[in-house]
Amino acid sequence: MTTVLVIAPHPDDETFGCGGALLRHNAEGASVDWLIVTDISPRIGYSIRQVRQREREIQKVAKLYPFRGVYRLKLPTTRLDTLPLAKIVQGIGDVITRVKPEILYLPFAGDAHSDHRVVFAAAAACTKWFRYPWIRRVLAYETVSETDFGMHQTPVFHPNVFVDISAHLSKKIAIAKTYAGEVRDAPFPRSGGAIQALATLRGVRSGFQAAEAFMLLSEQQPA
């Protein structure tokens, strides 16, 4: 059985970035796990109502895929760049060691959100073959309103892997709408229409009705 781990800086990134691919992995019999790096809490300005709503969303999303396991580092959202990188590396590395994924999905290094960039840097440190020998494939996903809003001149998201998600797009959009505070009507970039449009664009590029695009960062093919 193929083991898959998606690393999400925030709950919703897994769905916006690679929800279709994750649903396809499940349909093909893979074991899929979810690591959420950050969390919201009253300590950083969120209300109890918001915290409880987010917990309900996470629980519902976990069942909708479904994920085999959900792991949470519970680091403060929007503040990862204030923490020692070593602490984040340790947390991610511990989960990778426990899950032993063959396929690893990461946020893109050039995303607009600093949490995404920090998570990429920390996760990339956890892909060395001699420390994490189970990993065979590492892919960076694109997140609507983050990858396309990044204004850094380098790196640039140049997708070289396209996954047909035609059979899973409608469920991806339905799961995304679970995050009530994150999905709004167009022209908001995280709308159902925007998700559909990006999938159509990536599909046109690759010959599918709907696709998700990734950058292949590393791949080992043992004999």
C-alpha positions as CSV (number, residue, x, y, z in Angstrom):
1,M,0.0,0.0,0.0
2,T,1.3,3.4,-1.0
3,T,1.7,5.8,1.9
4,V,1.0,9.5,1.4
5,L,1.5,12.5,3.7
6,V,0.3,16.1,2.9
7,I,1.8,18.9,5.0
8,A,-0.5,21.8,5.3
9,P,0.6,25.1,6.9
10,H,-3.0,25.7,7.7
11,P,-6.1,23.6,7.5
12,D,-7.5,24.2,4.0
13,D,-4.1,24.2,2.2
14,E,-4.3,20.5,1.8
15,T,-7.6,20.9,-0.1
16,F,-6.8,24.0,-2.2
17,G,-3.4,22.6,-3.1
18,C,-3.9,18.9,-3.7
19,G,-7.3,17.9,-2.6
20,G,-8.0,16.2,-5.9
21,A,-4.8,14.2,-5.9
22,L,-5.4,13.1,-2.3
23,L,-8.9,11.9,-3.2
24,R,-7.5,10.0,-6.1
25,H,-4.8,8.4,-3.9
26,N,-7.6,7.2,-1.6
27,A,-9.6,5.9,-4.5
28,E,-6.6,3.9,-5.6
29,G,-6.2,2.3,-2.2
30,A,-3.3,4.4,-0.8
31,S,-3.0,5.4,2.9
32,V,-3.2,9.1,3.2
33,D,-2.2,11.2,6.3
34,W,-2.6,14.9,7.0
35,L,-0.2,17.1,9.0
36,I,-1.5,20.5,10.0
37,V,1.4,22.7,11.2
38,T,-0.4,25.7,12.7
39,D,-3.4,26.4,14.9
40,I,-5.6,29.2,16.1
41,S,-6.2,30.1,19.7
42,P,-7.4,32.9,22.0
43,R,-3.8,33.6,22.9
44,I,-3.2,35.0,19.5
45,G,-6.5,36.9,19.1
46,Y,-9.1,34.3,18.0
47,S,-12.4,33.9,19.8
48,I,-13.6,30.7,21.4
49,R,-16.3,30.6,18.7
50,Q,-13.7,30.7,15.9
51,V,-11.6,28.1,17.6
52,R,-14.5,25.7,18.0
53,Q,-15.7,26.3,14.4
54,R,-12.2,25.5,13.1
55,E,-12.1,22.3,15.2
56,R,-15.5,21.2,13.7
57,E,-14.2,22.0,10.2
58,I,-11.0,19.9,10.7
59,Q,-13.0,17.0,12.0
60,K,-15.4,17.1,9.1
61,V,-12.7,17.4,6.5
62,A,-10.8,14.5,8.0
63,K,-13.8,12.3,7.6
64,L,-14.7,13.5,4.1
65,Y,-11.4,12.4,2.5
66,P,-11.0,10.3,4.7
67,F,-7.5,10.6,6.2
68,R,-5.9,7.6,8.0
69,G,-4.4,9.9,10.6
70,V,-4.4,13.6,11.4
71,Y,-1.3,15.1,13.0
72,R,-1.1,18.6,14.5
73,L,1.9,20.6,15.6
74,K,-0.4,23.4,16.9
75,L,2.1,26.2,16.3
76,P,0.7,29.7,16.2
77,T,-0.7,30.7,12.8
78,T,0.9,33.6,10.9
79,R,3.8,33.5,13.4
80,L,6.0,30.7,12.1
81,D,8.7,33.1,11.0
82,T,9.1,34.1,14.7
83,L,9.9,30.6,15.8
84,P,13.2,28.7,15.7
85,L,13.2,26.8,12.4
86,A,14.8,23.8,14.2
87,K,11.6,23.4,16.3
88,I,9.5,23.2,13.2
89,V,11.9,20.8,11.6
90,Q,11.8,18.5,14.6
91,G,8.0,18.5,14.7
92,I,7.7,17.7,11.0
93,G,10.5,15.1,11.1
94,D,8.8,13.3,14.0
95,V,5.6,13.0,12.0
96,I,7.4,11.8,8.9
97,T,9.2,9.2,10.9
98,R,5.9,8.0,12.3
99,V,4.0,7.9,9.1
100,K,6.9,6.8,6.8
101,P,5.4,8.3,3.7
102,E,6.5,7.3,0.2
103,I,4.9,10.4,-1.3
104,L,5.2,13.8,0.3
105,Y,3.2,16.9,-0.6
106,L,4.6,20.3,0.5
107,P,3.5,23.9,0.0
108,F,5.5,25.9,-2.6
109,A,8.7,27.7,-1.5
110,G,7.6,31.0,-3.1
111,D,4.1,31.3,-1.8
112,A,2.9,34.7,-0.6
113,H,2.2,33.6,3.0
114,S,5.3,33.5,5.2
115,D,3.9,30.4,7.0
116,H,4.0,28.5,3.7
117,R,7.6,29.5,3.0
118,V,8.7,28.5,6.5
119,V,6.9,25.1,6.3
120,F,8.5,24.4,3.0
121,A,12.0,25.2,4.4
122,A,11.4,23.0,7.4
123,A,9.8,20.1,5.5
124,A,12.6,20.2,2.8
125,A,15.1,19.6,5.6
126,C,13.2,16.4,6.3
127,T,13.6,14.8,2.9
128,K,17.2,13.6,3.1
129,W,17.2,10.0,1.9
130,F,19.7,8.8,4.6
131,R,17.4,10.1,7.4
132,Y,14.0,9.5,5.9
133,P,14.6,6.5,3.5
134,W,10.9,5.8,3.0
135,I,10.4,8.9,0.9
136,R,10.3,8.2,-2.8
137,R,8.6,11.3,-4.2
138,V,8.4,15.0,-3.1
139,L,6.0,17.3,-4.8
140,A,5.2,21.0,-4.2
141,Y,1.5,22.0,-4.6
142,E,0.1,25.3,-5.7
143,T,-2.4,27.0,-3.4
144,V,-4.9,29.5,-4.8
145,S,-4.4,33.0,-3.4
146,E,-0.9,32.0,-2.2
147,T,1.2,30.6,-5.0
148,D,-0.3,32.9,-7.6
149,F,0.0,35.9,-5.3
150,G,3.6,35.4,-4.5
151,M,5.6,38.4,-5.7
152,H,9.1,37.0,-5.3
153,Q,11.1,36.9,-8.5
154,T,12.5,33.6,-7.5
155,P,11.5,30.8,-7.1
156,V,8.8,30.6,-9.7
157,F,6.2,27.8,-9.7
158,H,6.9,25.9,-12.9
159,P,4.7,22.8,-12.8
160,N,6.0,19.6,-14.3
161,V,3.6,17.1,-13.0
162,F,-0.2,17.1,-13.8
163,V,-2.7,14.9,-12.1
164,D,-6.0,14.1,-13.7
165,I,-8.6,14.9,-11.0
166,S,-11.7,15.0,-13.3
167,A,-13.4,12.4,-11.3
168,H,-12.7,14.1,-8.0
169,L,-13.0,17.9,-8.7
170,S,-16.6,18.2,-7.5
171,K,-15.8,16.6,-4.2
172,K,-12.7,18.7,-3.8
173,I,-14.8,21.8,-4.2
174,A,-17.4,20.5,-1.8
175,I,-14.7,19.8,0.8
176,A,-13.2,23.3,0.3
177,K,-16.6,24.8,1.1
178,T,-16.4,23.2,4.5
179,Y,-14.0,26.0,5.4
180,A,-16.8,28.5,5.6
181,G,-14.5,31.5,6.4
182,E,-12.1,30.7,3.6
183,V,-14.4,30.2,0.6
184,R,-16.5,33.1,-0.7
185,D,-18.1,34.1,-4.0
186,A,-16.1,35.2,-7.0
187,P,-14.1,37.2,-7.7
188,F,-12.7,36.2,-4.3
189,P,-9.7,34.0,-5.2
190,R,-10.8,31.1,-3.0
191,S,-14.2,30.6,-4.5
192,G,-15.6,27.4,-5.9
193,G,-15.4,29.0,-9.4
194,A,-11.7,29.8,-8.9
195,I,-11.0,26.3,-7.9
196,Q,-12.9,25.0,-11.0
197,A,-11.1,27.6,-13.3
198,L,-7.6,26.6,-12.1
199,A,-8.4,22.9,-12.5
200,T,-9.7,23.6,-16.0
201,L,-6.6,25.6,-16.9
202,R,-4.2,22.9,-15.6
203,G,-6.3,20.3,-17.5
204,V,-6.0,22.3,-20.7
205,R,-2.3,22.3,-20.2
206,S,-2.1,18.6,-19.7
207,G,-4.9,17.1,-21.8
208,F,-7.4,16.4,-19.0
209,Q,-10.9,17.8,-18.2
210,A,-9.5,18.9,-14.8
211,A,-6.1,18.7,-13.3
212,E,-3.9,19.7,-10.4
213,A,-0.3,20.9,-11.1
214,F,2.8,20.2,-9.1
215,M,6.5,20.7,-9.1
216,L,8.4,17.5,-8.8
217,L,11.2,18.3,-6.3
218,S,12.7,14.8,-5.8
219,E,12.2,11.3,-6.9
220,Q,14.0,8.0,-6.2
221,Q,13.2,4.9,-8.2
222,P,14.7,1.9,-6.6
223,A,15.4,-1.3,-8.6
